[in-house]
């Protein structure tokens, strides 16, 4: 296995720091969270949705490594316009990629592609999708 120093590239660190653009505020009514049992990383998410369940705005609070933070930034940048079904499909595609399949089609994944070689980071990568699905499940229950 390669050194984690090679994993934390300037591009990944820049993505991780870009989470400041997506603050978790009280204006985001749909809440969810997820925790990775493999590494202990966690993520809280808030979402605002359009009437038809498509994401309009994302807010995040991450307690994760730089890879988890970068994955959260990748999620947040492309999530607006997606609905629950699209997020579930993306989560399955990402899980398949982490198991050895082709790079997922979600925009931005090429930046964190080296993380697939680090199984200890896989749980952190999936956190945003899991937390968002939790938030949207709660939103569906309220309707």
C-alpha positions in Angstrom: 0.0 0.0 0.0 1.3 3.5 -0.9 2.0 6.1 1.7 -0.8 8.3 2.8 1.5 11.3 2.1 0.9 10.6 -1.6 -2.8 10.5 -1.1 -3.1 14.0 0.4 -2.4 15.9 -2.8 -2.8 19.7 -3.0 -6.0 19.2 -5.0 -7.5 17.0 -2.3 -6.5 19.4 0.4 -8.0 22.3 -1.6 -11.3 20.4 -1.9 -11.3 19.6 1.8 -10.9 23.3 2.6 -13.7 24.3 0.2 -16.3 22.9 2.6 -16.5 26.4 4.1 -18.6 27.3 1.1 -21.3 24.9 2.3 -22.1 25.9 6.0 -24.7 23.9 7.9 -27.3 26.5 8.9 -30.7 26.4 10.5 -32.3 27.4 7.2 -31.7 23.9 5.9 -34.7 21.9 7.2 -33.9 18.4 6.2 -31.2 16.9 8.4 -29.3 13.7 8.3 -26.0 12.3 9.5 -23.7 9.4 8.9 -20.8 7.8 10.6 -18.1 5.5 9.3 -17.6 2.5 11.6 -14.2 1.8 9.9 -12.6 5.1 10.7 -14.9 7.0 13.0 -15.5 9.9 10.6 -18.9 11.5 10.7 -20.9 14.0 8.7 -23.9 16.1 9.5 -25.9 17.4 6.5 -28.7 19.9 6.0 -30.7 20.1 2.8 -33.3 22.4 1.3 -35.3 20.9 -1.5 -37.7 22.0 -4.2 -41.3 20.9 -4.1 -40.5 17.8 -6.1 -37.8 16.6 -3.8 -34.8 17.9 -5.8 -31.9 19.3 -3.7 -31.7 23.1 -3.9 -29.1 23.8 -1.2 -26.6 21.8 0.9 -24.9 22.5 4.2 -22.3 20.3 5.8 -20.5 19.8 9.1 -17.7 17.2 8.7 -15.6 15.5 11.3 -13.6 13.5 8.8 -10.2 13.1 7.3 -9.2 15.2 4.3 -10.5 12.4 2.0 -13.9 12.5 3.7 -13.9 16.2 3.5 -13.0 16.2 -0.2 -15.7 13.7 -0.9 -18.2 15.9 0.9 -17.1 18.9 -1.2 -17.5 16.9 -4.3 -21.0 15.9 -3.2 -22.0 19.4 -2.2 -20.9 21.0 -5.5 -22.9 18.6 -7.7 -25.9 17.7 -5.4 -28.2 20.6 -6.4 -30.8 19.3 -8.8 -30.5 15.7 -7.8 -33.3 13.8 -6.0 -33.3 10.8 -3.7 -33.3 8.2 -6.5 -30.3 9.8 -8.2 -28.4 10.0 -4.9 -29.2 6.3 -4.2 -27.9 5.3 -7.7 -24.8 7.4 -7.2 -24.1 5.8 -3.8 -24.4 2.3 -5.4 -22.0 3.4 -8.2 -19.5 4.8 -5.7 -19.6 1.6 -3.6 -19.0 -0.4 -6.8 -16.1 1.8 -7.6 -14.6 1.3 -4.2 -15.0 -2.5 -4.7 -13.0 -2.3 -8.0 -15.4 -1.1 -10.7 -15.0 1.9 -13.0 -14.8 5.5 -11.6 -18.3 6.8 -10.7 -19.9 9.3 -13.1 -20.6 11.8 -10.2 -18.6 15.0 -11.2 -15.2 15.4 -9.5 -14.4 11.9 -8.5 -11.2 11.8 -10.6 -9.6 14.1 -7.9 -10.0 11.5 -5.2 -9.5 8.4 -7.4 -6.3 7.5 -5.6 -8.3 7.0 -2.4 -9.8 3.8 -3.8 -6.5 2.1 -2.9 -7.0 2.9 0.8 -9.9 0.8 2.2 -9.7 2.6 5.5 -10.9 5.7 3.7 -13.9 4.1 1.9 -16.4 4.7 4.7 -15.5 8.4 4.8 -16.0 8.7 1.0 -19.6 7.4 1.2 -20.6 9.6 4.2 -22.2 12.5 2.2 -24.4 10.2 0.2 -25.5 8.2 3.2 -26.2 11.4 5.2 -28.1 12.9 2.3 -30.2 9.8 1.9 -31.0 9.9 5.6 -32.0 13.6 5.4 -34.2 12.9 2.3 -35.8 9.9 4.0 -36.8 12.1 6.9 -38.1 14.7 4.5 -40.2 12.1 2.8 -41.7 11.0 6.1 -42.7 14.6 6.9 -44.7 14.9 3.6 
